């Protein structure tokens, strides 16, 4: 087990949105995540960085129980959101995922209209009483995702007809439509060009005013640009976690320094 630096212990308890204690993840007999402890602040962008296969995406998927969909995957330890155990048997994973939205690496709009992509979640979770309510939610969500002005005159057009960057912002709109409290992003810019990446990064900075945002990224430059907290994973361990500026300029662990300077990874 690696000691977690004090940067995460000094956070005032009221600011902590997600708390993970002694989290282990197994894929069959493979021990993928090993004794991870961390506390993620509210209204903050937290970046998970590390080499490919280090466990950062696996740990991210623990936070909304996406790993439940993998038969051979087993999660141990404690993860709470606002003090509530998300792995309690009484917790409905579908309801949890409305509270903890997720945006994936590759834009994946449904084969539906732009409107119906955003309206899908509010419909199945009963968040709108009528069409007028749904219209309000769709517009608000598209505005939050900074794409309303680009699509407001073609809401009936298929979401799959948008550009890659627009599709990803549509997926972000879809994720925020259920009024989540946490937004998970698994390498949301890896399939985008530099201009679209810049637009999504600006959006992430805006979204942290309302949500706790956790982003997995293979780009250290992106982590430095968009996050306030950074966690460095290596071989299934959370090696170091703290203020982004400190992680990148004065890391405590030699492995963090080696990764940031390009000697490992």
PLY file of the C-alpha trace (Angstrom):
ply
format ascii 1.0
element vertex 265
property float x
property float y
property float z
element edge 264
property int vertex1
property int vertex2
end_header
0.00 0.00 0.00
1.24 3.49 -0.82
0.71 6.37 1.56
-1.64 9.01 0.21
-0.04 12.46 0.53
-1.58 14.85 3.03
-2.87 17.14 0.28
-6.13 15.17 0.24
-6.48 14.83 3.99
-6.46 18.60 4.58
-9.60 19.17 2.53
-12.50 20.34 4.66
-14.92 17.47 5.12
-17.85 19.46 3.77
-16.08 19.89 0.42
-15.61 16.17 -0.16
-18.02 14.72 -2.73
-16.57 11.23 -3.23
-14.58 9.18 -0.75
-12.83 5.92 -1.64
-11.22 3.68 0.99
-9.16 0.54 0.40
-10.68 -0.04 -3.04
-9.60 -3.24 -4.80
-10.72 -4.31 -8.26
-10.24 -7.80 -9.68
-10.85 -9.07 -13.21
-11.05 -12.77 -12.49
-7.71 -13.48 -10.79
-6.07 -10.27 -12.06
-5.68 -7.65 -9.35
-6.25 -4.43 -11.34
-6.72 -1.82 -8.59
-4.77 -2.18 -5.36
-5.76 -0.51 -2.11
-6.75 2.89 -3.52
-7.67 5.68 -1.10
-8.73 9.15 -2.21
-11.19 11.94 -1.54
-12.57 13.94 -4.46
-13.76 17.48 -3.88
-17.03 18.99 -5.04
-17.04 21.72 -7.72
-13.55 20.66 -8.78
-11.97 19.03 -11.83
-9.91 16.01 -10.78
-7.66 14.40 -13.40
-6.55 10.77 -13.35
-3.24 10.32 -15.20
-0.84 7.44 -15.72
0.47 4.99 -18.34
-1.90 2.86 -20.41
-3.22 -0.06 -18.37
-2.42 1.58 -15.02
-6.00 1.33 -13.72
-7.20 4.92 -14.05
-10.23 4.10 -16.25
-11.02 1.01 -14.16
-11.11 3.14 -11.02
-13.21 5.81 -12.76
-15.80 3.16 -13.66
-16.00 2.17 -9.99
-17.50 5.59 -9.25
-20.76 4.86 -11.10
-20.64 1.06 -10.93
-20.03 0.62 -14.65
-17.79 -2.29 -13.70
-20.97 -4.11 -12.62
-21.61 -4.76 -16.31
-18.44 -6.92 -16.55
-19.16 -10.45 -15.31
-15.62 -11.25 -14.14
-15.11 -7.92 -12.37
-15.23 -7.71 -8.56
-14.95 -4.48 -6.55
-14.03 -4.43 -2.85
-13.63 -1.58 -0.37
-15.79 1.46 0.33
-16.88 4.22 -2.05
-19.28 6.88 -0.83
-20.90 9.89 -2.48
-22.11 12.49 -0.01
-21.46 9.89 2.69
-23.73 7.25 1.12
-22.29 3.84 0.19
-22.87 3.48 -3.56
-22.29 -0.29 -3.38
-25.04 -0.81 -0.79
-27.42 -3.50 -2.05
-30.30 -1.05 -1.77
-28.71 1.33 -4.30
-30.14 1.03 -7.81
-27.22 1.33 -10.27
-29.51 2.92 -12.88
-30.49 5.68 -10.44
-26.85 6.04 -9.40
-25.82 6.63 -13.01
-28.39 9.44 -13.28
-26.60 11.08 -10.33
-23.13 10.24 -11.71
-23.13 11.02 -15.42
-20.48 9.66 -17.78
-18.94 10.75 -21.08
-16.92 8.17 -22.96
-13.74 8.26 -25.02
-15.48 8.04 -28.37
-18.57 10.18 -28.96
-21.53 7.81 -28.90
-24.76 9.66 -29.69
-27.84 7.48 -29.95
-29.24 6.91 -33.48
-31.94 9.44 -32.67
-32.54 13.13 -33.20
-30.47 15.72 -31.34
-33.54 16.47 -29.23
-34.23 12.83 -28.38
-30.59 12.21 -27.45
-30.85 14.81 -24.69
-34.45 13.99 -23.75
-33.78 10.26 -23.33
-32.50 10.35 -19.74
-35.10 12.78 -18.36
-37.84 10.66 -20.00
-36.76 7.34 -18.48
-36.15 8.90 -15.06
-39.47 10.77 -15.04
-37.89 14.22 -14.70
-40.37 15.96 -17.01
-44.14 16.12 -16.50
-44.90 17.16 -20.05
-43.42 18.25 -23.38
-42.95 21.83 -22.17
-40.82 20.60 -19.25
-38.82 18.42 -21.59
-38.23 21.36 -23.95
-36.81 23.38 -21.05
-34.49 20.54 -19.98
-33.25 19.95 -23.53
-32.46 23.61 -24.13
-30.82 24.06 -20.72
-28.67 20.96 -21.23
-27.58 21.97 -24.73
-26.71 25.44 -23.42
-24.66 23.94 -20.60
-22.79 21.86 -23.17
-22.14 25.01 -25.23
-23.80 23.63 -28.35
-27.29 25.18 -28.28
-26.54 27.95 -30.76
-25.15 25.44 -33.25
-28.12 23.04 -33.18
-31.19 25.01 -32.03
-32.57 25.20 -35.58
-32.12 21.49 -36.32
-33.14 19.63 -33.18
-34.93 17.02 -35.29
-31.75 16.20 -37.23
-29.87 13.00 -36.28
-27.20 13.42 -33.62
-24.94 11.14 -35.62
-24.80 13.79 -38.37
-22.86 16.25 -36.21
-19.08 16.68 -36.32
-16.96 14.74 -33.83
-16.56 17.68 -31.47
-20.26 18.51 -31.67
-21.16 14.86 -31.03
-19.02 14.87 -27.87
-20.67 18.07 -26.64
-24.05 16.48 -27.43
-23.01 13.51 -25.26
-22.09 15.95 -22.49
-25.52 17.57 -22.85
-27.09 14.11 -22.61
-25.07 13.40 -19.45
-26.05 16.63 -17.69
-29.75 16.38 -18.67
-30.51 14.13 -15.68
-29.13 16.79 -13.30
-26.17 14.72 -12.09
-23.96 15.81 -9.21
-20.82 14.17 -10.58
-19.63 14.03 -14.18
-17.13 11.33 -15.19
-15.17 11.72 -18.43
-13.05 8.89 -19.80
-10.54 10.48 -22.21
-13.28 12.68 -23.72
-10.94 14.43 -26.17
-8.80 11.55 -27.44
-10.87 11.18 -30.64
-11.13 14.93 -31.30
-9.08 17.40 -33.31
-7.24 20.27 -31.53
-10.02 22.83 -32.09
-12.74 20.52 -30.77
-10.45 19.54 -27.87
-10.05 23.20 -26.94
-13.84 23.68 -26.99
-14.42 20.67 -24.74
-11.67 21.81 -22.35
-13.30 25.24 -22.04
-16.60 23.49 -21.37
-15.05 21.31 -18.63
-13.82 24.45 -16.89
-17.34 25.90 -16.99
-18.99 22.67 -15.82
-17.00 22.59 -12.58
-19.08 25.54 -11.38
-21.99 23.09 -11.04
-20.49 19.60 -10.86
-17.68 17.55 -9.45
-15.85 16.56 -12.65
-13.46 13.59 -12.83
-11.52 13.19 -16.07
-9.23 10.39 -17.21
-6.69 11.73 -19.69
-3.61 10.40 -21.41
-2.47 14.00 -21.96
-0.51 15.52 -19.09
-0.84 18.91 -20.78
-4.62 18.54 -20.69
-4.56 17.55 -17.02
-2.44 20.62 -16.27
-4.82 22.88 -18.21
-8.21 21.71 -16.91
-7.79 20.21 -13.44
-7.29 21.51 -9.93
-6.46 18.08 -8.47
-4.47 15.28 -10.09
-4.11 11.59 -9.21
-1.22 9.59 -10.67
-1.85 5.86 -11.12
0.83 3.25 -11.82
0.45 -0.53 -11.99
-2.92 -0.41 -10.22
-1.71 1.80 -7.36
-2.66 5.39 -6.65
0.90 6.63 -6.26
0.27 10.31 -5.62
-2.71 12.62 -5.32
-2.83 16.35 -4.70
-2.99 19.84 -6.15
-2.30 19.72 -9.89
0.31 22.48 -9.71
2.23 20.59 -7.03
2.01 17.22 -8.80
3.50 18.72 -11.96
6.13 20.98 -10.40
7.12 19.30 -7.14
5.93 15.66 -6.97
6.61 13.72 -3.78
7.11 10.28 -5.36
9.98 9.54 -7.75
7.63 7.49 -9.97
5.41 10.54 -10.49
8.42 12.58 -11.49
9.60 9.84 -13.84
6.20 9.73 -15.56
5.88 13.50 -15.88
9.39 13.83 -17.31
8.78 10.95 -19.76
11.09 8.35 -18.24
8.22 5.89 -17.67
4.92 5.46 -19.48
0 1
1 2
2 3
3 4
4 5
5 6
6 7
7 8
8 9
9 10
10 11
11 12
12 13
13 14
14 15
15 16
16 17
17 18
18 19
19 20
20 21
21 22
22 23
23 24
24 25
25 26
26 27
27 28
28 29
29 30
30 31
31 32
32 33
33 34
34 35
35 36
36 37
37 38
38 39
39 40
40 41
41 42
42 43
43 44
44 45
45 46
46 47
47 48
48 49
49 50
50 51
51 52
52 53
53 54
54 55
55 56
56 57
57 58
58 59
59 60
60 61
61 62
62 63
63 64
64 65
65 66
66 67
67 68
68 69
69 70
70 71
71 72
72 73
73 74
74 75
75 76
76 77
77 78
78 79
79 80
80 81
81 82
82 83
83 84
84 85
85 86
86 87
87 88
88 89
89 90
90 91
91 92
92 93
93 94
94 95
95 96
96 97
97 98
98 99
99 100
100 101
101 102
102 103
103 104
104 105
105 106
106 107
107 108
108 109
109 110
110 111
111 112
112 113
113 114
114 115
115 116
116 117
117 118
118 119
119 120
120 121
121 122
122 123
123 124
124 125
125 126
126 127
127 128
128 129
129 130
130 131
131 132
132 133
133 134
134 135
135 136
136 137
137 138
138 139
139 140
140 141
141 142
142 143
143 144
144 145
145 146
146 147
147 148
148 149
149 150
150 151
151 152
152 153
153 154
154 155
155 156
156 157
157 158
158 159
159 160
160 161
161 162
162 163
163 164
164 165
165 166
166 167
167 168
168 169
169 170
170 171
171 172
172 173
173 174
174 175
175 176
176 177
177 178
178 179
179 180
180 181
181 182
182 183
183 184
184 185
185 186
186 187
187 188
188 189
189 190
190 191
191 192
192 193
193 194
194 195
195 196
196 197
197 198
198 199
199 200
200 201
201 202
202 203
203 204
204 205
205 206
206 207
207 208
208 209
209 210
210 211
211 212
212 213
213 214
214 215
215 216
216 217
217 218
218 219
219 220
220 221
221 222
222 223
223 224
224 225
225 226
226 227
227 228
228 229
229 230
230 231
231 232
232 233
233 234
234 235
235 236
236 237
237 238
238 239
239 240
240 241
241 242
242 243
243 244
244 245
245 246
246 247
247 248
248 249
249 250
250 251
251 252
252 253
253 254
254 255
255 256
256 257
257 258
258 259
259 260
260 261
261 262
262 263
263 264
